Amino acid sequence: MAAAHGRTGRPPLTEARKAEIRLRIARAAVDLFVRQGVHATTGEQIGQAVGVSARTVWRYFPSKESCVRPLFSAGIEMLVGCLRDWRPGQPLVAAFDGALAGEPELVAGPERSILGPLVRLTRTEPGLRAVWLQTYDEAEPAFARALAERAGLPADDPRAAIQAAMFNAALRAAVEHYAWRDAGRGAQGDELEAAVRSALGVVAEGLR
């Protein structure tokens, strides 16, 4: 019998499966970072915690610090959607009511228990701090595009860019305030939601 032609071996991973693996690696990395420190954690240890090789870890992330990126970037697309759907005359915080109440990803959801410890590590770990700030830096243009679209402005209008910078900084400040205030007390999801709502209220004074 003639041998069958075509590809053999494992089928390629779907994007959903890849995202799941990235998230599992991120959770394992944070757990190790919190328990033993970033310097003492190796790619091999992260892989072992997930059941994959270190080579697989490096296939998804260029460094051990970058492994946490999926946790930092959770909810960005949702935030963009809320900004795009923000109706004229509607209070800014009201545009996020549904997301805050029904979509836990906006405030880290199941990752809430590790968000505080992870963000606190960014105070003392330069590599993690760089990933944390880069995540917000990369999100800002998406926020600017959504605000420009909402206001009928050109995509490169500086007003939208300035508004996006205000919104972005307010969110980061809210999460950092929650994380550092939460030190030693355990995660309080309602406090994180309250911090986000407070930040939105403050930034709304400059966004009309």
GILIN-V392719 format. One record per residue. N is the residue number from 1. RES is the residue in one letter. SS is DSSP state (2 for helix, 1 for strand, 0 for the rest). PSI is psi in degrees with one decimal (999 if undefined). D_LAST is the distance of its C-alpha to the last C-alpha in whole Angstrom. Layout:
n:N res:RES ss:SS psi:PSI d_last:D_LAST
n:N res:RES ss:SS psi:PSI d_last:D_LAST
This chain:
n:1 res:M ss:0 psi:134.5 d_last:73
n:2 res:A ss:0 psi:143.9 d_last:71
n:3 res:A ss:0 psi:142.9 d_last:68
n:4 res:A ss:0 psi:142.4 d_last:64
n:5 res:H ss:0 psi:162.8 d_last:62
n:6 res:G ss:0 psi:-177.3 d_last:59
n:7 res:R ss:0 psi:145.6 d_last:56
n:8 res:T ss:0 psi:172.2 d_last:58
n:9 res:G ss:0 psi:-168.0 d_last:56
n:10 res:R ss:0 psi:143.5 d_last:53
n:11 res:P ss:0 psi:154.0 d_last:50
n:12 res:P ss:0 psi:148.2 d_last:47
n:13 res:L ss:0 psi:142.1 d_last:44
n:14 res:T ss:0 psi:162.6 d_last:41
n:15 res:E ss:2 psi:-35.7 d_last:38
n:16 res:A ss:2 psi:-40.8 d_last:37
n:17 res:R ss:2 psi:-39.7 d_last:40
n:18 res:K ss:2 psi:-41.8 d_last:39
n:19 res:A ss:2 psi:-37.8 d_last:36
n:20 res:E ss:2 psi:-42.6 d_last:38
n:21 res:I ss:2 psi:-42.8 d_last:40
n:22 res:R ss:2 psi:-42.4 d_last:38
n:23 res:L ss:2 psi:-39.3 d_last:36
n:24 res:R ss:2 psi:-41.4 d_last:40
n:25 res:I ss:2 psi:-42.4 d_last:40
n:26 res:A ss:2 psi:-46.1 d_last:37
n:27 res:R ss:2 psi:-43.1 d_last:38
n:28 res:A ss:2 psi:-41.4 d_last:42
n:29 res:A ss:2 psi:-44.6 d_last:40
n:30 res:V ss:2 psi:-43.8 d_last:38
n:31 res:D ss:2 psi:-43.5 d_last:41
n:32 res:L ss:2 psi:-41.1 d_last:43
n:33 res:F ss:2 psi:-44.0 d_last:41
n:34 res:V ss:2 psi:-39.1 d_last:41
n:35 res:R ss:2 psi:-37.5 d_last:44
n:36 res:Q ss:2 psi:-0.7 d_last:46
n:37 res:G ss:0 psi:154.7 d_last:44
n:38 res:V ss:0 psi:-44.2 d_last:42
n:39 res:H ss:0 psi:-38.7 d_last:45
n:40 res:A ss:0 psi:-9.3 d_last:48
n:41 res:T ss:0 psi:135.1 d_last:46
n:42 res:T ss:0 psi:162.1 d_last:47
n:43 res:G ss:2 psi:-34.6 d_last:47
n:44 res:E ss:2 psi:-42.4 d_last:50
n:45 res:Q ss:2 psi:-41.2 d_last:49
n:46 res:I ss:2 psi:-45.6 d_last:45
n:47 res:G ss:2 psi:-43.4 d_last:47
n:48 res:Q ss:2 psi:-38.4 d_last:50
n:49 res:A ss:2 psi:-25.0 d_last:47
n:50 res:V ss:2 psi:-18.8 d_last:46
n:51 res:G ss:0 psi:27.8 d_last:49
n:52 res:V ss:0 psi:170.1 d_last:49
n:53 res:S ss:0 psi:161.1 d_last:50
n:54 res:A ss:2 psi:-33.8 d_last:49
n:55 res:R ss:2 psi:-38.9 d_last:49
n:56 res:T ss:2 psi:-40.7 d_last:47
n:57 res:V ss:2 psi:-47.2 d_last:44
n:58 res:W ss:2 psi:-19.3 d_last:44
n:59 res:R ss:2 psi:-32.3 d_last:44
n:60 res:Y ss:2 psi:-27.3 d_last:40
n:61 res:F ss:0 psi:139.9 d_last:39
n:62 res:P ss:0 psi:-17.1 d_last:40
n:63 res:S ss:0 psi:163.8 d_last:41
n:64 res:K ss:0 psi:-35.4 d_last:41
n:65 res:E ss:2 psi:-37.2 d_last:38
n:66 res:S ss:2 psi:-11.3 d_last:36
n:67 res:C ss:2 psi:-24.4 d_last:37
n:68 res:V ss:2 psi:-4.9 d_last:34
n:69 res:R ss:2 psi:-42.7 d_last:31
n:70 res:P ss:2 psi:-30.3 d_last:31
n:71 res:L ss:2 psi:-34.5 d_last:30
n:72 res:F ss:2 psi:-34.6 d_last:28
n:73 res:S ss:0 psi:-0.3 d_last:26
n:74 res:A ss:0 psi:130.9 d_last:26
n:75 res:G ss:0 psi:-1.9 d_last:23
n:76 res:I ss:2 psi:-44.1 d_last:21
n:77 res:E ss:2 psi:-35.7 d_last:22
n:78 res:M ss:2 psi:-40.9 d_last:20
n:79 res:L ss:2 psi:-42.4 d_last:17
n:80 res:V ss:2 psi:-43.0 d_last:17
n:81 res:G ss:2 psi:-39.3 d_last:17
n:82 res:C ss:2 psi:-41.6 d_last:15
n:83 res:L ss:2 psi:-41.2 d_last:12
n:84 res:R ss:2 psi:-34.2 d_last:14
n:85 res:D ss:0 psi:1.7 d_last:14
n:86 res:W ss:0 psi:116.4 d_last:11
n:87 res:R ss:0 psi:147.1 d_last:11
n:88 res:P ss:0 psi:134.3 d_last:8
n:89 res:G ss:0 psi:-11.3 d_last:8
n:90 res:Q ss:0 psi:133.7 d_last:9
n:91 res:P ss:0 psi:141.6 d_last:9
n:92 res:L ss:2 psi:-45.4 d_last:9
n:93 res:V ss:2 psi:-30.4 d_last:12
n:94 res:A ss:2 psi:-28.6 d_last:13
n:95 res:A ss:2 psi:-18.2 d_last:13
n:96 res:F ss:0 psi:2.4 d_last:15
n:97 res:D ss:2 psi:-48.7 d_last:18
n:98 res:G ss:2 psi:-40.4 d_last:20
n:99 res:A ss:2 psi:-42.3 d_last:20
n:100 res:L ss:2 psi:-36.0 d_last:21
n:101 res:A ss:2 psi:-35.7 d_last:23
n:102 res:G ss:2 psi:-8.2 d_last:25
n:103 res:E ss:0 psi:93.6 d_last:25
n:104 res:P ss:2 psi:-19.0 d_last:26
n:105 res:E ss:2 psi:-25.6 d_last:26
n:106 res:L ss:2 psi:-33.4 d_last:22
n:107 res:V ss:2 psi:38.4 d_last:24
n:108 res:A ss:0 psi:-12.0 d_last:27
n:109 res:G ss:2 psi:-127.0 d_last:29
n:110 res:P ss:2 psi:-14.5 d_last:33
n:111 res:E ss:2 psi:2.9 d_last:32
n:112 res:R ss:2 psi:-37.8 d_last:31
n:113 res:S ss:2 psi:-22.5 d_last:34
n:114 res:I ss:2 psi:-7.0 d_last:34
n:115 res:L ss:2 psi:-46.7 d_last:31
n:116 res:G ss:2 psi:-55.2 d_last:31
n:117 res:P ss:2 psi:-37.2 d_last:35
n:118 res:L ss:2 psi:-46.9 d_last:33
n:119 res:V ss:2 psi:-35.2 d_last:30
n:120 res:R ss:2 psi:-33.6 d_last:33
n:121 res:L ss:2 psi:-25.5 d_last:35
n:122 res:T ss:0 psi:-13.4 d_last:33
n:123 res:R ss:0 psi:-33.0 d_last:33
n:124 res:T ss:0 psi:-9.5 d_last:37
n:125 res:E ss:0 psi:102.9 d_last:37
n:126 res:P ss:2 psi:-37.0 d_last:36
n:127 res:G ss:2 psi:-42.3 d_last:36
n:128 res:L ss:2 psi:-36.9 d_last:34
n:129 res:R ss:2 psi:-40.0 d_last:32
n:130 res:A ss:2 psi:-41.5 d_last:31
n:131 res:V ss:2 psi:-42.6 d_last:31
n:132 res:W ss:2 psi:-49.3 d_last:28
n:133 res:L ss:2 psi:-36.1 d_last:26
n:134 res:Q ss:2 psi:-35.6 d_last:27
n:135 res:T ss:2 psi:-44.6 d_last:26
n:136 res:Y ss:2 psi:-36.6 d_last:22
n:137 res:D ss:2 psi:-40.0 d_last:23
n:138 res:E ss:2 psi:-26.0 d_last:24
n:139 res:A ss:2 psi:-28.0 d_last:21
n:140 res:E ss:2 psi:-44.0 d_last:18
n:141 res:P ss:2 psi:-33.8 d_last:19
n:142 res:A ss:2 psi:-39.3 d_last:18
n:143 res:F ss:2 psi:-41.4 d_last:15
n:144 res:A ss:2 psi:-41.8 d_last:14
n:145 res:R ss:2 psi:-40.3 d_last:16
n:146 res:A ss:2 psi:-42.1 d_last:14
n:147 res:L ss:2 psi:-38.0 d_last:11
n:148 res:A ss:2 psi:-43.1 d_last:12
n:149 res:E ss:2 psi:-43.0 d_last:14
n:150 res:R ss:2 psi:-40.6 d_last:11
n:151 res:A ss:2 psi:-2.2 d_last:10
n:152 res:G ss:0 psi:30.9 d_last:13
n:153 res:L ss:0 psi:157.0 d_last:14
n:154 res:P ss:0 psi:149.4 d_last:17
n:155 res:A ss:0 psi:-28.1 d_last:18
n:156 res:D ss:0 psi:17.1 d_last:18
n:157 res:D ss:0 psi:129.6 d_last:16
n:158 res:P ss:2 psi:-26.3 d_last:15
n:159 res:R ss:2 psi:-43.0 d_last:11
n:160 res:A ss:2 psi:-38.0 d_last:11
n:161 res:A ss:2 psi:-40.4 d_last:14
n:162 res:I ss:2 psi:-42.7 d_last:13
n:163 res:Q ss:2 psi:-41.6 d_last:10
n:164 res:A ss:2 psi:-38.3 d_last:12
n:165 res:A ss:2 psi:-40.3 d_last:14
n:166 res:M ss:2 psi:-47.5 d_last:12
n:167 res:F ss:2 psi:-45.6 d_last:12
n:168 res:N ss:2 psi:-46.8 d_last:16
n:169 res:A ss:2 psi:-36.7 d_last:17
n:170 res:A ss:2 psi:-42.7 d_last:16
n:171 res:L ss:2 psi:-46.3 d_last:17
n:172 res:R ss:2 psi:-43.4 d_last:20
n:173 res:A ss:2 psi:-38.3 d_last:21
n:174 res:A ss:2 psi:-45.2 d_last:20
n:175 res:V ss:2 psi:-40.2 d_last:23
n:176 res:E ss:2 psi:-41.0 d_last:25
n:177 res:H ss:2 psi:-45.8 d_last:25
n:178 res:Y ss:2 psi:-47.1 d_last:26
n:179 res:A ss:2 psi:-44.8 d_last:29
n:180 res:W ss:2 psi:-31.2 d_last:30
n:181 res:R ss:2 psi:-28.5 d_last:30
n:182 res:D ss:0 psi:-6.6 d_last:32
n:183 res:A ss:0 psi:125.1 d_last:35
n:184 res:G ss:0 psi:-0.8 d_last:38
n:185 res:R ss:0 psi:-10.7 d_last:37
n:186 res:G ss:0 psi:150.4 d_last:36
n:187 res:A ss:0 psi:135.5 d_last:33
n:188 res:Q ss:0 psi:99.9 d_last:31
n:189 res:G ss:2 psi:-36.2 d_last:29
n:190 res:D ss:2 psi:-29.9 d_last:27
n:191 res:E ss:2 psi:-36.1 d_last:26
n:192 res:L ss:2 psi:-43.9 d_last:25
n:193 res:E ss:2 psi:-42.1 d_last:22
n:194 res:A ss:2 psi:-38.1 d_last:22
n:195 res:A ss:2 psi:-41.1 d_last:21
n:196 res:V ss:2 psi:-44.1 d_last:18
n:197 res:R ss:2 psi:-41.4 d_last:17
n:198 res:S ss:2 psi:-42.3 d_last:17
n:199 res:A ss:2 psi:-41.7 d_last:15
n:200 res:L ss:2 psi:-36.9 d_last:12
n:201 res:G ss:2 psi:-40.8 d_last:12
n:202 res:V ss:2 psi:-47.3 d_last:12
n:203 res:V ss:2 psi:-25.1 d_last:10
n:204 res:A ss:2 psi:-23.2 d_last:7
n:205 res:E ss:0 psi:-22.5 d_last:7
n:206 res:G ss:0 psi:-0.9 d_last:6
n:207 res:L ss:0 psi:116.4 d_last:4
n:208 res:R ss:0 psi:999 d_last:0
